[in-house]
Amino acid sequence: MDKRLTKSQLMTAMAEKWGVSKKEAEEQYNTLVELMYEEIKRCGEIMLPGLGKMAKKHRNARMGRNPATGESIHIPAKTVLKFGVNKAAKDALL
């Protein structure tokens, strides 16, 4: 399996595809990521057409087990991000 793109390689590819400089591509990418964070904070989820949906999900506190020692441990409640891939993205990869 080939190695994944690094951020630098992704910015270079985006710059070439969009016909802009690498710096402009990185600024546009950073703006997109910032907008996504703001939208998730505002309403808890964001739909990315052609890719899927990213949403905040609350995980309740629970008991877990340390795999090294077998000792029971308390895992505190936390908020996590979940990403669900939509059908169009799944179909595009087959």
Chimera marker file (.cmm) of the C-alpha trace (Angstrom):
<marker_set name="trace">
<marker id="1" x="0.000" y="0.000" z="0.000" r="1" g="1" b="0" radius="0.5"/>
<marker id="2" x="1.299" y="3.464" z="-0.860" r="1" g="1" b="0" radius="0.5"/>
<marker id="3" x="2.080" y="6.039" z="1.800" r="1" g="1" b="0" radius="0.5"/>
<marker id="4" x="-0.523" y="8.699" z="2.506" r="1" g="1" b="0" radius="0.5"/>
<marker id="5" x="-0.066" y="12.314" z="1.448" r="1" g="1" b="0" radius="0.5"/>
<marker id="6" x="1.688" y="14.638" z="3.834" r="1" g="1" b="0" radius="0.5"/>
<marker id="7" x="0.182" y="18.073" z="4.465" r="1" g="1" b="0" radius="0.5"/>
<marker id="8" x="2.867" y="19.631" z="2.273" r="1" g="1" b="0" radius="0.5"/>
<marker id="9" x="2.118" y="17.227" z="-0.585" r="1" g="1" b="0" radius="0.5"/>
<marker id="10" x="-1.613" y="17.878" z="-0.201" r="1" g="1" b="0" radius="0.5"/>
<marker id="11" x="-1.070" y="21.661" z="-0.329" r="1" g="1" b="0" radius="0.5"/>
<marker id="12" x="1.095" y="21.265" z="-3.457" r="1" g="1" b="0" radius="0.5"/>
<marker id="13" x="-1.547" y="19.119" z="-5.168" r="1" g="1" b="0" radius="0.5"/>
<marker id="14" x="-4.332" y="21.549" z="-4.234" r="1" g="1" b="0" radius="0.5"/>
<marker id="15" x="-2.295" y="24.537" z="-5.455" r="1" g="1" b="0" radius="0.5"/>
<marker id="16" x="-1.689" y="22.843" z="-8.818" r="1" g="1" b="0" radius="0.5"/>
<marker id="17" x="-5.332" y="21.789" z="-9.176" r="1" g="1" b="0" radius="0.5"/>
<marker id="18" x="-6.690" y="25.249" z="-8.264" r="1" g="1" b="0" radius="0.5"/>
<marker id="19" x="-4.038" y="27.216" z="-10.157" r="1" g="1" b="0" radius="0.5"/>
<marker id="20" x="-2.924" y="29.186" z="-7.092" r="1" g="1" b="0" radius="0.5"/>
<marker id="21" x="0.266" y="29.406" z="-5.067" r="1" g="1" b="0" radius="0.5"/>
<marker id="22" x="1.014" y="26.832" z="-2.387" r="1" g="1" b="0" radius="0.5"/>
<marker id="23" x="0.646" y="29.566" z="0.266" r="1" g="1" b="0" radius="0.5"/>
<marker id="24" x="-2.824" y="30.524" z="-1.039" r="1" g="1" b="0" radius="0.5"/>
<marker id="25" x="-3.880" y="26.873" z="-1.108" r="1" g="1" b="0" radius="0.5"/>
<marker id="26" x="-2.774" y="26.460" z="2.509" r="1" g="1" b="0" radius="0.5"/>
<marker id="27" x="-4.682" y="29.617" z="3.538" r="1" g="1" b="0" radius="0.5"/>
<marker id="28" x="-7.831" y="28.318" z="1.829" r="1" g="1" b="0" radius="0.5"/>
<marker id="29" x="-7.432" y="24.914" z="3.466" r="1" g="1" b="0" radius="0.5"/>
<marker id="30" x="-6.925" y="26.493" z="6.906" r="1" g="1" b="0" radius="0.5"/>
<marker id="31" x="-10.015" y="28.664" z="6.367" r="1" g="1" b="0" radius="0.5"/>
<marker id="32" x="-12.077" y="25.574" z="5.494" r="1" g="1" b="0" radius="0.5"/>
<marker id="33" x="-10.892" y="23.731" z="8.611" r="1" g="1" b="0" radius="0.5"/>
<marker id="34" x="-11.615" y="26.793" z="10.784" r="1" g="1" b="0" radius="0.5"/>
<marker id="35" x="-15.143" y="27.089" z="9.339" r="1" g="1" b="0" radius="0.5"/>
<marker id="36" x="-15.749" y="23.400" z="10.020" r="1" g="1" b="0" radius="0.5"/>
<marker id="37" x="-14.662" y="23.775" z="13.659" r="1" g="1" b="0" radius="0.5"/>
<marker id="38" x="-16.925" y="26.819" z="14.113" r="1" g="1" b="0" radius="0.5"/>
<marker id="39" x="-19.924" y="25.016" z="12.596" r="1" g="1" b="0" radius="0.5"/>
<marker id="40" x="-19.408" y="21.913" z="14.748" r="1" g="1" b="0" radius="0.5"/>
<marker id="41" x="-19.169" y="24.102" z="17.863" r="1" g="1" b="0" radius="0.5"/>
<marker id="42" x="-22.289" y="26.050" z="16.801" r="1" g="1" b="0" radius="0.5"/>
<marker id="43" x="-24.683" y="23.231" z="15.953" r="1" g="1" b="0" radius="0.5"/>
<marker id="44" x="-22.854" y="20.013" z="16.791" r="1" g="1" b="0" radius="0.5"/>
<marker id="45" x="-22.386" y="18.689" z="13.263" r="1" g="1" b="0" radius="0.5"/>
<marker id="46" x="-21.410" y="19.563" z="9.723" r="1" g="1" b="0" radius="0.5"/>
<marker id="47" x="-22.404" y="17.884" z="6.484" r="1" g="1" b="0" radius="0.5"/>
<marker id="48" x="-19.684" y="17.601" z="3.847" r="1" g="1" b="0" radius="0.5"/>
<marker id="49" x="-21.475" y="16.850" z="0.553" r="1" g="1" b="0" radius="0.5"/>
<marker id="50" x="-19.815" y="13.999" z="-1.295" r="1" g="1" b="0" radius="0.5"/>
<marker id="51" x="-17.908" y="12.867" z="1.823" r="1" g="1" b="0" radius="0.5"/>
<marker id="52" x="-20.062" y="12.455" z="4.901" r="1" g="1" b="0" radius="0.5"/>
<marker id="53" x="-21.037" y="14.008" z="8.201" r="1" g="1" b="0" radius="0.5"/>
<marker id="54" x="-18.833" y="15.015" z="11.133" r="1" g="1" b="0" radius="0.5"/>
<marker id="55" x="-20.605" y="15.350" z="14.464" r="1" g="1" b="0" radius="0.5"/>
<marker id="56" x="-19.865" y="15.862" z="18.149" r="1" g="1" b="0" radius="0.5"/>
<marker id="57" x="-20.886" y="12.950" z="20.338" r="1" g="1" b="0" radius="0.5"/>
<marker id="58" x="-20.942" y="12.801" z="24.124" r="1" g="1" b="0" radius="0.5"/>
<marker id="59" x="-19.513" y="9.656" z="25.692" r="1" g="1" b="0" radius="0.5"/>
<marker id="60" x="-20.681" y="8.873" z="29.217" r="1" g="1" b="0" radius="0.5"/>
<marker id="61" x="-18.253" y="7.928" z="31.955" r="1" g="1" b="0" radius="0.5"/>
<marker id="62" x="-17.640" y="4.195" z="32.157" r="1" g="1" b="0" radius="0.5"/>
<marker id="63" x="-15.516" y="1.512" z="33.695" r="1" g="1" b="0" radius="0.5"/>
<marker id="64" x="-12.699" y="0.090" z="31.593" r="1" g="1" b="0" radius="0.5"/>
<marker id="65" x="-9.796" y="-2.284" z="32.037" r="1" g="1" b="0" radius="0.5"/>
<marker id="66" x="-6.075" y="-1.655" z="31.803" r="1" g="1" b="0" radius="0.5"/>
<marker id="67" x="-4.962" y="-4.294" z="29.270" r="1" g="1" b="0" radius="0.5"/>
<marker id="68" x="-1.447" y="-4.482" z="30.724" r="1" g="1" b="0" radius="0.5"/>
<marker id="69" x="-2.461" y="-5.150" z="34.340" r="1" g="1" b="0" radius="0.5"/>
<marker id="70" x="-6.107" y="-6.203" z="34.113" r="1" g="1" b="0" radius="0.5"/>
<marker id="71" x="-6.933" y="-3.518" z="36.696" r="1" g="1" b="0" radius="0.5"/>
<marker id="72" x="-10.360" y="-1.829" z="36.446" r="1" g="1" b="0" radius="0.5"/>
<marker id="73" x="-10.129" y="1.885" z="35.771" r="1" g="1" b="0" radius="0.5"/>
<marker id="74" x="-12.645" y="4.732" z="35.579" r="1" g="1" b="0" radius="0.5"/>
<marker id="75" x="-12.840" y="6.397" z="32.157" r="1" g="1" b="0" radius="0.5"/>
<marker id="76" x="-14.292" y="9.920" z="32.495" r="1" g="1" b="0" radius="0.5"/>
<marker id="77" x="-17.039" y="11.346" z="30.284" r="1" g="1" b="0" radius="0.5"/>
<marker id="78" x="-15.837" y="13.247" z="27.238" r="1" g="1" b="0" radius="0.5"/>
<marker id="79" x="-16.924" y="14.703" z="23.926" r="1" g="1" b="0" radius="0.5"/>
<marker id="80" x="-15.516" y="13.133" z="20.753" r="1" g="1" b="0" radius="0.5"/>
<marker id="81" x="-15.832" y="13.730" z="17.004" r="1" g="1" b="0" radius="0.5"/>
<marker id="82" x="-17.399" y="11.039" z="14.855" r="1" g="1" b="0" radius="0.5"/>
<marker id="83" x="-17.209" y="10.937" z="11.062" r="1" g="1" b="0" radius="0.5"/>
<marker id="84" x="-19.692" y="8.966" z="9.032" r="1" g="1" b="0" radius="0.5"/>
<marker id="85" x="-18.918" y="8.370" z="5.365" r="1" g="1" b="0" radius="0.5"/>
<marker id="86" x="-21.872" y="8.804" z="3.012" r="1" g="1" b="0" radius="0.5"/>
<marker id="87" x="-22.915" y="6.447" z="0.213" r="1" g="1" b="0" radius="0.5"/>
<marker id="88" x="-21.445" y="8.603" z="-2.580" r="1" g="1" b="0" radius="0.5"/>
<marker id="89" x="-17.969" y="8.427" z="-1.014" r="1" g="1" b="0" radius="0.5"/>
<marker id="90" x="-18.249" y="4.676" z="-0.437" r="1" g="1" b="0" radius="0.5"/>
<marker id="91" x="-19.361" y="4.106" z="-4.030" r="1" g="1" b="0" radius="0.5"/>
<marker id="92" x="-16.525" y="6.274" z="-5.382" r="1" g="1" b="0" radius="0.5"/>
<marker id="93" x="-13.951" y="4.030" z="-3.728" r="1" g="1" b="0" radius="0.5"/>
<marker id="94" x="-15.238" y="0.724" z="-5.083" r="1" g="1" b="0" radius="0.5"/>
<link id1="1" id2="2" r="1" g="1" b="0" radius="0.2"/>
<link id1="2" id2="3" r="1" g="1" b="0" radius="0.2"/>
<link id1="3" id2="4" r="1" g="1" b="0" radius="0.2"/>
<link id1="4" id2="5" r="1" g="1" b="0" radius="0.2"/>
<link id1="5" id2="6" r="1" g="1" b="0" radius="0.2"/>
<link id1="6" id2="7" r="1" g="1" b="0" radius="0.2"/>
<link id1="7" id2="8" r="1" g="1" b="0" radius="0.2"/>
<link id1="8" id2="9" r="1" g="1" b="0" radius="0.2"/>
<link id1="9" id2="10" r="1" g="1" b="0" radius="0.2"/>
<link id1="10" id2="11" r="1" g="1" b="0" radius="0.2"/>
<link id1="11" id2="12" r="1" g="1" b="0" radius="0.2"/>
<link id1="12" id2="13" r="1" g="1" b="0" radius="0.2"/>
<link id1="13" id2="14" r="1" g="1" b="0" radius="0.2"/>
<link id1="14" id2="15" r="1" g="1" b="0" radius="0.2"/>
<link id1="15" id2="16" r="1" g="1" b="0" radius="0.2"/>
<link id1="16" id2="17" r="1" g="1" b="0" radius="0.2"/>
<link id1="17" id2="18" r="1" g="1" b="0" radius="0.2"/>
<link id1="18" id2="19" r="1" g="1" b="0" radius="0.2"/>
<link id1="19" id2="20" r="1" g="1" b="0" radius="0.2"/>
<link id1="20" id2="21" r="1" g="1" b="0" radius="0.2"/>
<link id1="21" id2="22" r="1" g="1" b="0" radius="0.2"/>
<link id1="22" id2="23" r="1" g="1" b="0" radius="0.2"/>
<link id1="23" id2="24" r="1" g="1" b="0" radius="0.2"/>
<link id1="24" id2="25" r="1" g="1" b="0" radius="0.2"/>
<link id1="25" id2="26" r="1" g="1" b="0" radius="0.2"/>
<link id1="26" id2="27" r="1" g="1" b="0" radius="0.2"/>
<link id1="27" id2="28" r="1" g="1" b="0" radius="0.2"/>
<link id1="28" id2="29" r="1" g="1" b="0" radius="0.2"/>
<link id1="29" id2="30" r="1" g="1" b="0" radius="0.2"/>
<link id1="30" id2="31" r="1" g="1" b="0" radius="0.2"/>
<link id1="31" id2="32" r="1" g="1" b="0" radius="0.2"/>
<link id1="32" id2="33" r="1" g="1" b="0" radius="0.2"/>
<link id1="33" id2="34" r="1" g="1" b="0" radius="0.2"/>
<link id1="34" id2="35" r="1" g="1" b="0" radius="0.2"/>
<link id1="35" id2="36" r="1" g="1" b="0" radius="0.2"/>
<link id1="36" id2="37" r="1" g="1" b="0" radius="0.2"/>
<link id1="37" id2="38" r="1" g="1" b="0" radius="0.2"/>
<link id1="38" id2="39" r="1" g="1" b="0" radius="0.2"/>
<link id1="39" id2="40" r="1" g="1" b="0" radius="0.2"/>
<link id1="40" id2="41" r="1" g="1" b="0" radius="0.2"/>
<link id1="41" id2="42" r="1" g="1" b="0" radius="0.2"/>
<link id1="42" id2="43" r="1" g="1" b="0" radius="0.2"/>
<link id1="43" id2="44" r="1" g="1" b="0" radius="0.2"/>
<link id1="44" id2="45" r="1" g="1" b="0" radius="0.2"/>
<link id1="45" id2="46" r="1" g="1" b="0" radius="0.2"/>
<link id1="46" id2="47" r="1" g="1" b="0" radius="0.2"/>
<link id1="47" id2="48" r="1" g="1" b="0" radius="0.2"/>
<link id1="48" id2="49" r="1" g="1" b="0" radius="0.2"/>
<link id1="49" id2="50" r="1" g="1" b="0" radius="0.2"/>
<link id1="50" id2="51" r="1" g="1" b="0" radius="0.2"/>
<link id1="51" id2="52" r="1" g="1" b="0" radius="0.2"/>
<link id1="52" id2="53" r="1" g="1" b="0" radius="0.2"/>
<link id1="53" id2="54" r="1" g="1" b="0" radius="0.2"/>
<link id1="54" id2="55" r="1" g="1" b="0" radius="0.2"/>
<link id1="55" id2="56" r="1" g="1" b="0" radius="0.2"/>
<link id1="56" id2="57" r="1" g="1" b="0" radius="0.2"/>
<link id1="57" id2="58" r="1" g="1" b="0" radius="0.2"/>
<link id1="58" id2="59" r="1" g="1" b="0" radius="0.2"/>
<link id1="59" id2="60" r="1" g="1" b="0" radius="0.2"/>
<link id1="60" id2="61" r="1" g="1" b="0" radius="0.2"/>
<link id1="61" id2="62" r="1" g="1" b="0" radius="0.2"/>
<link id1="62" id2="63" r="1" g="1" b="0" radius="0.2"/>
<link id1="63" id2="64" r="1" g="1" b="0" radius="0.2"/>
<link id1="64" id2="65" r="1" g="1" b="0" radius="0.2"/>
<link id1="65" id2="66" r="1" g="1" b="0" radius="0.2"/>
<link id1="66" id2="67" r="1" g="1" b="0" radius="0.2"/>
<link id1="67" id2="68" r="1" g="1" b="0" radius="0.2"/>
<link id1="68" id2="69" r="1" g="1" b="0" radius="0.2"/>
<link id1="69" id2="70" r="1" g="1" b="0" radius="0.2"/>
<link id1="70" id2="71" r="1" g="1" b="0" radius="0.2"/>
<link id1="71" id2="72" r="1" g="1" b="0" radius="0.2"/>
<link id1="72" id2="73" r="1" g="1" b="0" radius="0.2"/>
<link id1="73" id2="74" r="1" g="1" b="0" radius="0.2"/>
<link id1="74" id2="75" r="1" g="1" b="0" radius="0.2"/>
<link id1="75" id2="76" r="1" g="1" b="0" radius="0.2"/>
<link id1="76" id2="77" r="1" g="1" b="0" radius="0.2"/>
<link id1="77" id2="78" r="1" g="1" b="0" radius="0.2"/>
<link id1="78" id2="79" r="1" g="1" b="0" radius="0.2"/>
<link id1="79" id2="80" r="1" g="1" b="0" radius="0.2"/>
<link id1="80" id2="81" r="1" g="1" b="0" radius="0.2"/>
<link id1="81" id2="82" r="1" g="1" b="0" radius="0.2"/>
<link id1="82" id2="83" r="1" g="1" b="0" radius="0.2"/>
<link id1="83" id2="84" r="1" g="1" b="0" radius="0.2"/>
<link id1="84" id2="85" r="1" g="1" b="0" radius="0.2"/>
<link id1="85" id2="86" r="1" g="1" b="0" radius="0.2"/>
<link id1="86" id2="87" r="1" g="1" b="0" radius="0.2"/>
<link id1="87" id2="88" r="1" g="1" b="0" radius="0.2"/>
<link id1="88" id2="89" r="1" g="1" b="0" radius="0.2"/>
<link id1="89" id2="90" r="1" g="1" b="0" radius="0.2"/>
<link id1="90" id2="91" r="1" g="1" b="0" radius="0.2"/>
<link id1="91" id2="92" r="1" g="1" b="0" radius="0.2"/>
<link id1="92" id2="93" r="1" g="1" b="0" radius="0.2"/>
<link id1="93" id2="94" r="1" g="1" b="0" radius="0.2"/>
</marker_set>
